Amino acid sequence: MDEYFKECVKDFKVPKGWENCSYHHDACPSFMYKNYQIFVNHYNPKKRECKNAKRFCIFNDDYEELLYTDNFNEVLSFLK
């Protein structure tokens, strides 16, 4: 994981069971959990590639966006 990707997740502990599936051409790191891919944008909105992007985005296997939020607790609730 490159330095920018490490910086994106430095403010929280990646939950157990999340597998890093980041790809170096992506704008931010991502993790797989069950059949979901969770993208984690930088905690500082000014450092995100897309300035209006939310912090977290969850996709399913069909690449449908299921959750788009700045709230990590919403991510955890969704994945339960």
Phi and psi in radians as a Rosetta constraint file:
Dihedral C 1 N 2 CA 2 C 2 CIRCULARHARMONIC -1.298 0.35
Dihedral N 2 CA 2 C 2 N 3 CIRCULARHARMONIC 3.017 0.35
Dihedral C 2 N 3 CA 3 C 3 CIRCULARHARMONIC -1.081 0.35
Dihedral N 3 CA 3 C 3 N 4 CIRCULARHARMONIC -0.721 0.35
Dihedral C 3 N 4 CA 4 C 4 CIRCULARHARMONIC -1.086 0.35
Dihedral N 4 CA 4 C 4 N 5 CIRCULARHARMONIC -0.762 0.35
Dihedral C 4 N 5 CA 5 C 5 CIRCULARHARMONIC -1.100 0.35
Dihedral N 5 CA 5 C 5 N 6 CIRCULARHARMONIC -0.706 0.35
Dihedral C 5 N 6 CA 6 C 6 CIRCULARHARMONIC -1.085 0.35
Dihedral N 6 CA 6 C 6 N 7 CIRCULARHARMONIC -0.683 0.35
Dihedral C 6 N 7 CA 7 C 7 CIRCULARHARMONIC -1.153 0.35
Dihedral N 7 CA 7 C 7 N 8 CIRCULARHARMONIC -0.559 0.35
Dihedral C 7 N 8 CA 8 C 8 CIRCULARHARMONIC -1.085 0.35
Dihedral N 8 CA 8 C 8 N 9 CIRCULARHARMONIC -0.526 0.35
Dihedral C 8 N 9 CA 9 C 9 CIRCULARHARMONIC -1.971 0.35
Dihedral N 9 CA 9 C 9 N 10 CIRCULARHARMONIC 0.214 0.35
Dihedral C 9 N 10 CA 10 C 10 CIRCULARHARMONIC -1.272 0.35
Dihedral N 10 CA 10 C 10 N 11 CIRCULARHARMONIC -0.270 0.35
Dihedral C 10 N 11 CA 11 C 11 CIRCULARHARMONIC -1.653 0.35
Dihedral N 11 CA 11 C 11 N 12 CIRCULARHARMONIC 0.023 0.35
Dihedral C 11 N 12 CA 12 C 12 CIRCULARHARMONIC -2.598 0.35
Dihedral N 12 CA 12 C 12 N 13 CIRCULARHARMONIC 2.775 0.35
Dihedral C 12 N 13 CA 13 C 13 CIRCULARHARMONIC -1.535 0.35
Dihedral N 13 CA 13 C 13 N 14 CIRCULARHARMONIC 2.194 0.35
Dihedral C 13 N 14 CA 14 C 14 CIRCULARHARMONIC -1.119 0.35
Dihedral N 14 CA 14 C 14 N 15 CIRCULARHARMONIC 2.183 0.35
Dihedral C 14 N 15 CA 15 C 15 CIRCULARHARMONIC -1.073 0.35
Dihedral N 15 CA 15 C 15 N 16 CIRCULARHARMONIC 2.631 0.35
Dihedral C 15 N 16 CA 16 C 16 CIRCULARHARMONIC -1.062 0.35
Dihedral N 16 CA 16 C 16 N 17 CIRCULARHARMONIC 2.401 0.35
Dihedral C 16 N 17 CA 17 C 17 CIRCULARHARMONIC 1.680 0.35
Dihedral N 17 CA 17 C 17 N 18 CIRCULARHARMONIC -0.248 0.35
Dihedral C 17 N 18 CA 18 C 18 CIRCULARHARMONIC -1.427 0.35
Dihedral N 18 CA 18 C 18 N 19 CIRCULARHARMONIC 2.159 0.35
Dihedral C 18 N 19 CA 19 C 19 CIRCULARHARMONIC -1.780 0.35
Dihedral N 19 CA 19 C 19 N 20 CIRCULARHARMONIC 2.207 0.35
Dihedral C 19 N 20 CA 20 C 20 CIRCULARHARMONIC -1.119 0.35
Dihedral N 20 CA 20 C 20 N 21 CIRCULARHARMONIC 2.133 0.35
Dihedral C 20 N 21 CA 21 C 21 CIRCULARHARMONIC -2.230 0.35
Dihedral N 21 CA 21 C 21 N 22 CIRCULARHARMONIC 0.479 0.35
Dihedral C 21 N 22 CA 22 C 22 CIRCULARHARMONIC -1.062 0.35
Dihedral N 22 CA 22 C 22 N 23 CIRCULARHARMONIC 2.508 0.35
Dihedral C 22 N 23 CA 23 C 23 CIRCULARHARMONIC -2.120 0.35
Dihedral N 23 CA 23 C 23 N 24 CIRCULARHARMONIC 2.309 0.35
Dihedral C 23 N 24 CA 24 C 24 CIRCULARHARMONIC -1.055 0.35
Dihedral N 24 CA 24 C 24 N 25 CIRCULARHARMONIC -0.308 0.35
Dihedral C 24 N 25 CA 25 C 25 CIRCULARHARMONIC -1.551 0.35
Dihedral N 25 CA 25 C 25 N 26 CIRCULARHARMONIC -0.130 0.35
Dihedral C 25 N 26 CA 26 C 26 CIRCULARHARMONIC -1.273 0.35
Dihedral N 26 CA 26 C 26 N 27 CIRCULARHARMONIC 2.777 0.35
Dihedral C 26 N 27 CA 27 C 27 CIRCULARHARMONIC -1.349 0.35
Dihedral N 27 CA 27 C 27 N 28 CIRCULARHARMONIC -0.320 0.35
Dihedral C 27 N 28 CA 28 C 28 CIRCULARHARMONIC -2.758 0.35
Dihedral N 28 CA 28 C 28 N 29 CIRCULARHARMONIC 2.907 0.35
Dihedral C 28 N 29 CA 29 C 29 CIRCULARHARMONIC -1.228 0.35
Dihedral N 29 CA 29 C 29 N 30 CIRCULARHARMONIC 2.772 0.35
Dihedral C 29 N 30 CA 30 C 30 CIRCULARHARMONIC -2.500 0.35
Dihedral N 30 CA 30 C 30 N 31 CIRCULARHARMONIC 2.779 0.35
Dihedral C 30 N 31 CA 31 C 31 CIRCULARHARMONIC -2.390 0.35
Dihedral N 31 CA 31 C 31 N 32 CIRCULARHARMONIC 2.552 0.35
Dihedral C 31 N 32 CA 32 C 32 CIRCULARHARMONIC -1.754 0.35
Dihedral N 32 CA 32 C 32 N 33 CIRCULARHARMONIC 2.407 0.35
Dihedral C 32 N 33 CA 33 C 33 CIRCULARHARMONIC -2.531 0.35
Dihedral N 33 CA 33 C 33 N 34 CIRCULARHARMONIC 2.078 0.35
Dihedral C 33 N 34 CA 34 C 34 CIRCULARHARMONIC 0.959 0.35
Dihedral N 34 CA 34 C 34 N 35 CIRCULARHARMONIC -2.157 0.35
Dihedral C 34 N 35 CA 35 C 35 CIRCULARHARMONIC -1.851 0.35
Dihedral N 35 CA 35 C 35 N 36 CIRCULARHARMONIC 0.461 0.35
Dihedral C 35 N 36 CA 36 C 36 CIRCULARHARMONIC -2.027 0.35
Dihedral N 36 CA 36 C 36 N 37 CIRCULARHARMONIC 2.506 0.35
Dihedral C 36 N 37 CA 37 C 37 CIRCULARHARMONIC -1.937 0.35
Dihedral N 37 CA 37 C 37 N 38 CIRCULARHARMONIC 2.189 0.35
Dihedral C 37 N 38 CA 38 C 38 CIRCULARHARMONIC -1.939 0.35
Dihedral N 38 CA 38 C 38 N 39 CIRCULARHARMONIC 2.027 0.35
Dihedral C 38 N 39 CA 39 C 39 CIRCULARHARMONIC -1.615 0.35
Dihedral N 39 CA 39 C 39 N 40 CIRCULARHARMONIC 2.419 0.35
Dihedral C 39 N 40 CA 40 C 40 CIRCULARHARMONIC -2.138 0.35
Dihedral N 40 CA 40 C 40 N 41 CIRCULARHARMONIC 1.837 0.35
Dihedral C 40 N 41 CA 41 C 41 CIRCULARHARMONIC -1.313 0.35
Dihedral N 41 CA 41 C 41 N 42 CIRCULARHARMONIC 2.906 0.35
Dihedral C 41 N 42 CA 42 C 42 CIRCULARHARMONIC -1.024 0.35
Dihedral N 42 CA 42 C 42 N 43 CIRCULARHARMONIC 2.498 0.35
Dihedral C 42 N 43 CA 43 C 43 CIRCULARHARMONIC -1.140 0.35
Dihedral N 43 CA 43 C 43 N 44 CIRCULARHARMONIC -0.446 0.35
Dihedral C 43 N 44 CA 44 C 44 CIRCULARHARMONIC -1.654 0.35
Dihedral N 44 CA 44 C 44 N 45 CIRCULARHARMONIC 1.926 0.35
Dihedral C 44 N 45 CA 45 C 45 CIRCULARHARMONIC -0.956 0.35
Dihedral N 45 CA 45 C 45 N 46 CIRCULARHARMONIC -0.489 0.35
Dihedral C 45 N 46 CA 46 C 46 CIRCULARHARMONIC -1.221 0.35
Dihedral N 46 CA 46 C 46 N 47 CIRCULARHARMONIC -0.321 0.35
Dihedral C 46 N 47 CA 47 C 47 CIRCULARHARMONIC -1.736 0.35
Dihedral N 47 CA 47 C 47 N 48 CIRCULARHARMONIC 0.035 0.35
Dihedral C 47 N 48 CA 48 C 48 CIRCULARHARMONIC -1.378 0.35
Dihedral N 48 CA 48 C 48 N 49 CIRCULARHARMONIC 2.542 0.35
Dihedral C 48 N 49 CA 49 C 49 CIRCULARHARMONIC -1.078 0.35
Dihedral N 49 CA 49 C 49 N 50 CIRCULARHARMONIC -0.761 0.35
Dihedral C 49 N 50 CA 50 C 50 CIRCULARHARMONIC -1.772 0.35
Dihedral N 50 CA 50 C 50 N 51 CIRCULARHARMONIC 1.977 0.35
Dihedral C 50 N 51 CA 51 C 51 CIRCULARHARMONIC -1.114 0.35
Dihedral N 51 CA 51 C 51 N 52 CIRCULARHARMONIC -0.453 0.35
Dihedral C 51 N 52 CA 52 C 52 CIRCULARHARMONIC -1.690 0.35
Dihedral N 52 CA 52 C 52 N 53 CIRCULARHARMONIC 0.135 0.35
Dihedral C 52 N 53 CA 53 C 53 CIRCULARHARMONIC -1.247 0.35
Dihedral N 53 CA 53 C 53 N 54 CIRCULARHARMONIC 2.546 0.35
Dihedral C 53 N 54 CA 54 C 54 CIRCULARHARMONIC -1.374 0.35
Dihedral N 54 CA 54 C 54 N 55 CIRCULARHARMONIC 2.931 0.35
Dihedral C 54 N 55 CA 55 C 55 CIRCULARHARMONIC -1.237 0.35
Dihedral N 55 CA 55 C 55 N 56 CIRCULARHARMONIC -0.736 0.35
Dihedral C 55 N 56 CA 56 C 56 CIRCULARHARMONIC -2.147 0.35
Dihedral N 56 CA 56 C 56 N 57 CIRCULARHARMONIC 2.483 0.35
Dihedral C 56 N 57 CA 57 C 57 CIRCULARHARMONIC -2.456 0.35
Dihedral N 57 CA 57 C 57 N 58 CIRCULARHARMONIC 2.266 0.35
Dihedral C 57 N 58 CA 58 C 58 CIRCULARHARMONIC -1.998 0.35
Dihedral N 58 CA 58 C 58 N 59 CIRCULARHARMONIC 2.308 0.35
Dihedral C 58 N 59 CA 59 C 59 CIRCULARHARMONIC -2.104 0.35
Dihedral N 59 CA 59 C 59 N 60 CIRCULARHARMONIC 2.689 0.35
Dihedral C 59 N 60 CA 60 C 60 CIRCULARHARMONIC -1.687 0.35
Dihedral N 60 CA 60 C 60 N 61 CIRCULARHARMONIC -3.018 0.35
Dihedral C 60 N 61 CA 61 C 61 CIRCULARHARMONIC -1.103 0.35
Dihedral N 61 CA 61 C 61 N 62 CIRCULARHARMONIC -0.408 0.35
Dihedral C 61 N 62 CA 62 C 62 CIRCULARHARMONIC -1.608 0.35
Dihedral N 62 CA 62 C 62 N 63 CIRCULARHARMONIC 0.200 0.35
Dihedral C 62 N 63 CA 63 C 63 CIRCULARHARMONIC 1.095 0.35
Dihedral N 63 CA 63 C 63 N 64 CIRCULARHARMONIC 0.477 0.35
Dihedral C 63 N 64 CA 64 C 64 CIRCULARHARMONIC -1.498 0.35
Dihedral N 64 CA 64 C 64 N 65 CIRCULARHARMONIC 2.334 0.35
Dihedral C 64 N 65 CA 65 C 65 CIRCULARHARMONIC -1.331 0.35
Dihedral N 65 CA 65 C 65 N 66 CIRCULARHARMONIC 2.128 0.35
Dihedral C 65 N 66 CA 66 C 66 CIRCULARHARMONIC -1.837 0.35
Dihedral N 66 CA 66 C 66 N 67 CIRCULARHARMONIC -0.520 0.35
Dihedral C 66 N 67 CA 67 C 67 CIRCULARHARMONIC -2.616 0.35
Dihedral N 67 CA 67 C 67 N 68 CIRCULARHARMONIC 2.400 0.35
Dihedral C 67 N 68 CA 68 C 68 CIRCULARHARMONIC -2.430 0.35
Dihedral N 68 CA 68 C 68 N 69 CIRCULARHARMONIC 1.856 0.35
Dihedral C 68 N 69 CA 69 C 69 CIRCULARHARMONIC -2.641 0.35
Dihedral N 69 CA 69 C 69 N 70 CIRCULARHARMONIC 2.821 0.35
Dihedral C 69 N 70 CA 70 C 70 CIRCULARHARMONIC -1.727 0.35
Dihedral N 70 CA 70 C 70 N 71 CIRCULARHARMONIC -0.061 0.35
Dihedral C 70 N 71 CA 71 C 71 CIRCULARHARMONIC -1.782 0.35
Dihedral N 71 CA 71 C 71 N 72 CIRCULARHARMONIC 1.962 0.35
Dihedral C 71 N 72 CA 72 C 72 CIRCULARHARMONIC -1.116 0.35
Dihedral N 72 CA 72 C 72 N 73 CIRCULARHARMONIC -0.593 0.35
Dihedral C 72 N 73 CA 73 C 73 CIRCULARHARMONIC -1.107 0.35
Dihedral N 73 CA 73 C 73 N 74 CIRCULARHARMONIC -0.588 0.35
Dihedral C 73 N 74 CA 74 C 74 CIRCULARHARMONIC -1.122 0.35
Dihedral N 74 CA 74 C 74 N 75 CIRCULARHARMONIC -0.651 0.35
Dihedral C 74 N 75 CA 75 C 75 CIRCULARHARMONIC -1.091 0.35
Dihedral N 75 CA 75 C 75 N 76 CIRCULARHARMONIC -0.870 0.35
Dihedral C 75 N 76 CA 76 C 76 CIRCULARHARMONIC -1.080 0.35
Dihedral N 76 CA 76 C 76 N 77 CIRCULARHARMONIC -0.715 0.35
Dihedral C 76 N 77 CA 77 C 77 CIRCULARHARMONIC -1.107 0.35
Dihedral N 77 CA 77 C 77 N 78 CIRCULARHARMONIC -0.740 0.35
Dihedral C 77 N 78 CA 78 C 78 CIRCULARHARMONIC -1.068 0.35
Dihedral N 78 CA 78 C 78 N 79 CIRCULARHARMONIC -0.699 0.35
Dihedral C 78 N 79 CA 79 C 79 CIRCULARHARMONIC -1.392 0.35
Dihedral N 79 CA 79 C 79 N 80 CIRCULARHARMONIC -0.165 0.35
